[in-house]
Amino acid sequence: YIDCFCQQEAKEILCQRLQPSFLEAPEAQVPFPRTIWDLDKGANCVQTAGVELIEEDHPGFNDPVYRKRRKEIDTVARNYKHGQKIPRVQYTKEEIETWSKIFCELTKLHPTHACKEFNEAFPQLIKHCGYREDNIPQLEDISNYLKKRTGFQLRPVAGLLTSRDFLA
């Protein structure tokens, strides 16, 4: 539904421009997805922090080990298609140690800094999704839980999305 105040001719032009589907749109134009499978066509349209790490102020920009790891995870996201199981990432010892430190510190802050809804939901993420100090939860597990509880599901992405793409 669109409500606008303009001449009839302008409304017709606007409506015509809103009509193209993904299949009809020029490559540079990424229209809003009409089906869940359309998300596969725009999934690699990321703003930043993809495998290229273009921004020199990114902490991993000059770190070849980080860039190699980022490329591995980026490839998982770029190859994913709706309907497939989300591939499980094998995290390194160092990644799990980092997760553990952050998990412990943030968990201490939840009672005083997180909203009521988060504090009510977090024990369910621990129980059903593998959130633990010694385990980085897998996207597939979180997605399955969310789908069962809310109807929402997740998908891997290769970098930062625009608000429009994130909410699609």
Disulfide bonds with the S-S distance in Angstrom:
none
